[in-house]
Amino acid sequence: MAAEETKQETLVTPPETQAKPTIEIQTNCLACGKPIRKLKRYYRDGKFYCSKKCWIKKVKTKQEKQ
């Protein structure tokens, strides 16, 4: 019985060698570089901006480069 219990315990424990990927948190606006507050942020295309005005400004500069 004791041998069966130790086998079950070893199977249940997950491997600790796998590292979780780190997620980078965006803290500044991509257009103007201002720090982004949690309450005031504008999310578009998977990125955070400080306002709609900055998002439009970034989109226009991106279109001009193309």
N, CA, C and O atoms as a Tinker XYZ file with bonds, in Angstrom:
   264  protein
     1  N      0.802000   -1.185000    0.000000    73     2
     2  CA     0.000000    0.000000    0.000000    64     1     3
     3  C      0.854000    1.261000    0.000000    63     2     4     5
     4  O      0.531000    2.230000   -0.687000    81     3
     5  N      1.906000    1.255000    0.741000    73     3     6
     6  CA     2.758000    2.436000    0.814000    64     5     7
     7  C      3.420000    2.695000   -0.529000    63     6     8     9
     8  O      3.624000    3.849000   -0.904000    81     7
     9  N      3.757000    1.644000   -1.254000    73     7    10
    10  CA     4.392000    1.804000   -2.556000    64     9    11
    11  C      3.419000    2.416000   -3.556000    63    10    12    13
    12  O      3.818000    3.233000   -4.386000    81    11
    13  N      2.148000    2.031000   -3.487000    73    11    14
    14  CA     1.147000    2.561000   -4.391000    64    13    15
    15  C      0.904000    4.050000   -4.143000    63    14    16    17
    16  O      0.697000    4.816000   -5.085000    81    15
    17  N      0.929000    4.453000   -2.877000    73    15    18
    18  CA     0.708000    5.856000   -2.541000    64    17    19
    19  C      1.847000    6.730000   -3.043000    63    18    20    21
    20  O      1.597000    7.840000   -3.511000    81    19
    21  N      3.075000    6.271000   -2.962000    73    19    22
    22  CA     4.211000    7.066000   -3.433000    64    21    23
    23  C      4.179000    7.192000   -4.950000    63    22    24    25
    24  O      4.579000    8.228000   -5.483000    81    23
    25  N      3.717000    6.169000   -5.657000    73    23    26
    26  CA     3.616000    6.247000   -7.111000    64    25    27
    27  C      2.594000    7.304000   -7.515000    63    26    28    29
    28  O      2.830000    8.081000   -8.440000    81    27
    29  N      1.467000    7.329000   -6.825000    73    27    30
    30  CA     0.448000    8.315000   -7.136000    64    29    31
    31  C      0.940000    9.727000   -6.868000    63    30    32    33
    32  O      0.637000   10.641000   -7.635000    81    31
    33  N      1.686000    9.917000   -5.806000    73    31    34
    34  CA     2.200000   11.244000   -5.472000    64    33    35
    35  C      3.197000   11.729000   -6.520000    63    34    36    37
    36  O      3.204000   12.912000   -6.858000    81    35
    37  N      4.027000   10.848000   -7.033000    73    35    38
    38  CA     5.015000   11.264000   -8.018000    64    37    39
    39  C      4.350000   11.602000   -9.353000    63    38    40    41
    40  O      4.829000   12.477000  -10.074000    81    39
    41  N      3.265000   10.928000   -9.685000    73    39    42
    42  CA     2.579000   11.211000  -10.937000    64    41    43
    43  C      1.805000   12.527000  -10.879000    63    42    44    45
    44  O      1.650000   13.185000  -11.908000    81    43
    45  N      1.325000   12.919000   -9.730000    73    43    46
    46  CA     0.507000   14.113000   -9.593000    64    45    47
    47  C      1.351000   15.380000   -9.626000    63    46    48    49
    48  O      0.882000   16.406000  -10.117000    81    47
    49  N      2.567000   15.343000   -9.125000    73    47    50
    50  CA     3.399000   16.543000   -9.054000    64    49    51
    51  C      3.841000   16.965000  -10.453000    63    50    52    53
    52  O      4.364000   16.135000  -11.197000    81    51
    53  N      3.647000   18.225000  -10.833000    73    51    54
    54  CA     4.060000   18.707000  -12.162000    64    53    55
    55  C      5.579000   18.924000  -12.204000    63    54    56    57
    56  O      6.207000   19.153000  -11.171000    81    55
    57  N      6.149000   18.852000  -13.383000    73    55    58
    58  CA     7.598000   19.100000  -13.483000    64    57    59
    59  C      7.915000   20.573000  -13.230000    63    58    60    61
    60  O      7.260000   21.456000  -13.782000    81    59
    61  N      8.896000   20.828000  -12.415000    73    59    62
    62  CA     9.268000   22.200000  -12.055000    64    61    63
    63  C     10.325000   22.786000  -12.981000    63    62    64    65
    64  O     10.706000   23.948000  -12.835000    81    63
    65  N     10.796000   21.996000  -13.924000    73    63    66
    66  CA    11.842000   22.476000  -14.813000    64    65    67
    67  C     11.307000   23.410000  -15.898000    63    66    68    69
    68  O     12.075000   24.189000  -16.462000    81    67
    69  N     10.009000   23.349000  -16.205000    73    67    70
    70  CA     9.445000   24.208000  -17.242000    64    69    71
    71  C      9.244000   25.611000  -16.689000    63    70    72    73
    72  O      8.595000   25.799000  -15.660000    81    71
    73  N      9.805000   26.589000  -17.381000    73    71    74
    74  CA     9.666000   27.983000  -16.956000    64    73    75
    75  C      8.506000   28.622000  -17.699000    63    74    76    77
    76  O      8.313000   28.374000  -18.890000    81    75
    77  N      7.740000   29.439000  -17.003000    73    75    78
    78  CA     6.626000   30.141000  -17.635000    64    77    79
    79  C      7.158000   31.324000  -18.436000    63    78    80    81
    80  O      8.100000   31.985000  -17.999000    81    79
    81  N      6.574000   31.601000  -19.596000    73    79    82
    82  CA     7.037000   32.757000  -20.375000    64    81    83
    83  C      6.676000   34.063000  -19.659000    63    82    84    85
    84  O      5.595000   34.193000  -19.084000    81    83
    85  N      7.581000   35.002000  -19.703000    73    83    86
    86  CA     7.326000   36.291000  -19.067000    64    85    87
    87  C      6.534000   37.182000  -20.014000    63    86    88    89
    88  O      6.785000   37.204000  -21.219000    81    87
    89  N      5.579000   37.913000  -19.458000    73    87    90
    90  CA     4.743000   38.813000  -20.247000    64    89    91
    91  C      5.170000   40.242000  -19.944000    63    90    92    93
    92  O      5.171000   40.668000  -18.789000    81    91
    93  N      5.530000   40.971000  -20.982000    73    91    94
    94  CA     5.932000   42.352000  -20.797000    64    93    95
    95  C      4.700000   43.244000  -20.691000    63    94    96    97
    96  O      3.766000   43.130000  -21.484000    81    95
    97  N      4.714000   44.124000  -19.708000    73    95    98
    98  CA     3.604000   45.041000  -19.508000    64    97    99
    99  C      3.976000   46.392000  -20.099000    63    98   100   101
   100  O      5.000000   46.977000  -19.745000    81    99
   101  N      3.142000   46.876000  -20.994000    73    99   102
   102  CA     3.394000   48.162000  -21.638000    64   101   103
   103  C      3.045000   49.279000  -20.664000    63   102   104   105
   104  O      1.923000   49.336000  -20.163000    81   103
   105  N      3.998000   50.166000  -20.393000    73   103   106
   106  CA     3.780000   51.226000  -19.416000    64   105   107
   107  C      3.727000   52.614000  -20.048000    63   106   108   109
   108  O      3.259000   53.556000  -19.408000    81   107
   109  N      4.188000   52.763000  -21.272000    73   107   110
   110  CA     4.200000   54.071000  -21.936000    64   109   111
   111  C      3.425000   54.027000  -23.245000    63   110   112   113
   112  O      3.321000   52.988000  -23.897000    81   111
   113  N      2.890000   55.175000  -23.604000    73   111   114
   114  CA     2.177000   55.321000  -24.868000    64   113   115
   115  C      3.170000   55.165000  -26.023000    63   114   116   117
   116  O      4.296000   55.658000  -25.949000    81   115
   117  N      2.753000   54.484000  -27.079000    73   115   118
   118  CA     3.648000   54.276000  -28.222000    64   117   119
   119  C      3.830000   55.530000  -29.060000    63   118   120   121
   120  O      4.857000   55.687000  -29.720000    81   119
   121  N      2.854000   56.422000  -29.045000    73   119   122
   122  CA     2.925000   57.618000  -29.877000    64   121   123
   123  C      3.703000   58.744000  -29.203000    63   122   124   125
   124  O      4.578000   59.349000  -29.822000    81   123
   125  N      3.389000   59.031000  -27.934000    73   123   126
   126  CA     3.994000   60.203000  -27.300000    64   125   127
   127  C      4.958000   59.857000  -26.169000    63   126   128   129
   128  O      5.741000   60.712000  -25.756000    81   127
   129  N      4.923000   58.623000  -25.656000    73   127   130
   130  CA     5.846000   58.218000  -24.612000    64   129   131
   131  C      5.400000   58.540000  -23.197000    63   130   132   133
   132  O      6.155000   58.314000  -22.251000    81   131
   133  N      4.189000   59.063000  -23.029000    73   131   134
   134  CA     3.688000   59.375000  -21.691000    64   133   135
   135  C      3.388000   58.083000  -20.933000    63   134   136   137
   136  O      3.021000   57.079000  -21.544000    81   135
   137  N      3.540000   58.099000  -19.607000    73   135   138
   138  CA     3.152000   56.918000  -18.837000    64   137   139
   139  C      1.637000   56.702000  -18.904000    63   138   140   141
   140  O      0.864000   57.657000  -18.830000    81   139
   141  N      1.226000   55.455000  -19.043000    73   139   142
   142  CA    -0.188000   55.127000  -19.158000    64   141   143
   143  C     -0.725000   54.768000  -17.781000    63   142   144   145
   144  O     -0.165000   53.913000  -17.094000    81   143
   145  N     -1.799000   55.415000  -17.383000    73   143   146
   146  CA    -2.471000   55.095000  -16.134000    64   145   147
   147  C     -3.485000   53.990000  -16.392000    63   146   148   149
   148  O     -4.009000   53.847000  -17.497000    81   147
   149  N     -3.746000   53.223000  -15.360000    73   147   150
   150  CA    -4.667000   52.102000  -15.509000    64   149   151
   151  C     -6.083000   52.566000  -15.828000    63   150   152   153
   152  O     -6.786000   51.919000  -16.604000    81   151
   153  N     -6.501000   53.664000  -15.247000    73   151   154
   154  CA    -7.859000   54.140000  -15.467000    64   153   155
   155  C     -8.034000   54.827000  -16.813000    63   154   156   157
   156  O     -9.133000   54.836000  -17.366000    81   155
   157  N     -6.965000   55.402000  -17.341000    73   155   158
   158  CA    -7.071000   56.153000  -18.587000    64   157   159
   159  C     -6.137000   55.547000  -19.627000    63   158   160   161
   160  O     -4.969000   55.920000  -19.729000    81   159
   161  N     -6.677000   54.604000  -20.397000    73   159   162
   162  CA    -5.880000   54.017000  -21.462000    64   161   163
   163  C     -6.772000   53.666000  -22.639000    63   162   164   165
   164  O     -7.962000   53.399000  -22.469000    81   163
   165  N     -6.199000   53.667000  -23.825000    73   163   166
   166  CA    -6.924000   53.448000  -25.065000    64   165   167
   167  C     -6.294000   52.245000  -25.748000    63   166   168   169
   168  O     -5.116000   52.301000  -26.102000    81   167
   169  N     -7.027000   51.166000  -25.944000    73   167   170
   170  CA    -6.509000   49.906000  -26.467000    64   169   171
   171  C     -6.970000   49.694000  -27.898000    63   170   172   173
   172  O     -8.166000   49.595000  -28.171000    81   171
   173  N     -6.011000   49.626000  -28.802000    73   171   174
   174  CA    -6.299000   49.338000  -30.212000    64   173   175
   175  C     -5.188000   48.483000  -30.800000    63   174   176   177
   176  O     -4.010000   48.699000  -30.515000    81   175
   177  N     -5.566000   47.513000  -31.620000    73   175   178
   178  CA    -4.636000   46.651000  -32.353000    64   177   179
   179  C     -3.627000   45.956000  -31.436000    63   178   180   181
   180  O     -2.474000   45.764000  -31.824000    81   179
   181  N     -4.044000   45.578000  -30.233000    73   179   182
   182  CA    -3.165000   44.848000  -29.330000    64   181   183
   183  C     -2.167000   45.711000  -28.589000    63   182   184   185
   184  O     -1.249000   45.184000  -27.960000    81   183
   185  N     -2.322000   47.027000  -28.646000    73   183   186
   186  CA    -1.386000   47.946000  -27.990000    64   185   187
   187  C     -2.156000   49.016000  -27.232000    63   186   188   189
   188  O     -3.313000   49.302000  -27.542000    81   187
   189  N     -1.502000   49.607000  -26.231000    73   187   190
   190  CA    -2.126000   50.646000  -25.422000    64   189   191
   191  C     -1.595000   52.022000  -25.804000    63   190   192   193
   192  O     -0.403000   52.198000  -26.055000    81   191
   193  N     -2.502000   52.989000  -25.842000    73   191   194
   194  CA    -2.171000   54.391000  -26.093000    64   193   195
   195  C     -2.801000   55.219000  -24.980000    63   194   196   197
   196  O     -3.697000   54.741000  -24.285000    81   195
   197  N     -2.340000   56.462000  -24.803000    73   195   198
   198  CA    -2.899000   57.281000  -23.720000    64   197   199
   199  C     -4.225000   57.921000  -24.120000    63   198   200   201
   200  O     -5.018000   58.275000  -23.247000    81   199
   201  N     -4.485000   58.077000  -25.416000    73   199   202
   202  CA    -5.762000   58.650000  -25.854000    64   201   203
   203  C     -6.015000   58.275000  -27.312000    63   202   204   205
   204  O     -5.147000   57.725000  -27.990000    81   203
   205  N     -7.211000   58.583000  -27.769000    73   203   206
   206  CA    -7.569000   58.318000  -29.160000    64   205   207
   207  C     -6.736000   59.187000  -30.100000    63   206   208   209
   208  O     -6.394000   58.773000  -31.207000    81   207
   209  N     -6.421000   60.379000  -29.648000    73   207   210
   210  CA    -5.634000   61.308000  -30.447000    64   209   211
   211  C     -4.240000   60.722000  -30.739000    63   210   212   213
   212  O     -3.745000   60.817000  -31.863000    81   211
   213  N     -3.627000   60.128000  -29.736000    73   211   214
   214  CA    -2.312000   59.516000  -29.938000    64   213   215
   215  C     -2.396000   58.304000  -30.856000    63   214   216   217
   216  O     -1.488000   58.065000  -31.652000    81   215
   217  N     -3.475000   57.539000  -30.752000    73   215   218
   218  CA    -3.645000   56.381000  -31.620000    64   217   219
   219  C     -3.762000   56.814000  -33.080000    63   218   220   221
   220  O     -3.140000   56.216000  -33.959000    81   219
   221  N     -4.562000   57.858000  -33.339000    73   219   222
   222  CA    -4.723000   58.370000  -34.706000    64   221   223
   223  C     -3.385000   58.901000  -35.223000    63   222   224   225
   224  O     -3.040000   58.685000  -36.385000    81   223
   225  N     -2.643000   59.582000  -34.379000    73   223   226
   226  CA    -1.333000   60.117000  -34.758000    64   225   227
   227  C     -0.372000   58.989000  -35.156000    63   226   228   229
   228  O      0.376000   59.124000  -36.124000    81   227
   229  N     -0.393000   57.885000  -34.413000    73   227   230
   230  CA     0.474000   56.747000  -34.711000    64   229   231
   231  C      0.062000   56.068000  -36.013000    63   230   232   233
   232  O      0.913000   55.648000  -36.796000    81   231
   233  N     -1.251000   55.961000  -36.243000    73   231   234
   234  CA    -1.752000   55.344000  -37.479000    64   233   235
   235  C     -1.357000   56.181000  -38.684000    63   234   236   237
   236  O     -0.953000   55.632000  -39.710000    81   235
   237  N     -1.465000   57.495000  -38.579000    73   235   238
   238  CA    -1.096000   58.382000  -39.696000    64   237   239
   239  C      0.389000   58.279000  -40.017000    63   238   240   241
   240  O      0.756000   58.230000  -41.191000    81   239
   241  N      1.243000   58.246000  -39.017000    73   239   242
   242  CA     2.684000   58.145000  -39.263000    64   241   243
   243  C      3.012000   56.783000  -39.879000    63   242   244   245
   244  O      3.924000   56.675000  -40.699000    81   243
   245  N      2.272000   55.744000  -39.486000    73   243   246
   246  CA     2.499000   54.428000  -40.050000    64   245   247
   247  C      2.108000   54.391000  -41.530000    63   246   248   249
   248  O      2.787000   53.758000  -42.339000    81   247
   249  N      1.003000   55.077000  -41.882000    73   247   250
   250  CA     0.561000   55.129000  -43.274000    64   249   251
   251  C      1.522000   55.952000  -44.136000    63   250   252   253
   252  O      1.740000   55.622000  -45.301000    81   251
   253  N      2.091000   57.003000  -43.582000    73   251   254
   254  CA     3.023000   57.839000  -44.341000    64   253   255
   255  C      4.302000   57.074000  -44.680000    63   254   256   257
   256  O      4.902000   57.301000  -45.731000    81   255
   257  N      4.713000   56.184000  -43.810000    73   255   258
   258  CA     5.931000   55.405000  -44.050000    64   257   259
   259  C      5.729000   54.410000  -45.182000    63   258   260   261
   260  O      6.673000   54.058000  -45.889000    81   259
   261  N      4.488000   53.961000  -45.347000    73   259   262
   262  CA     4.223000   52.981000  -46.410000    64   261   263
   263  C      4.134000   53.691000  -47.704000    63   262   264
   264  O      3.915000   53.062000  -48.739000    81   263
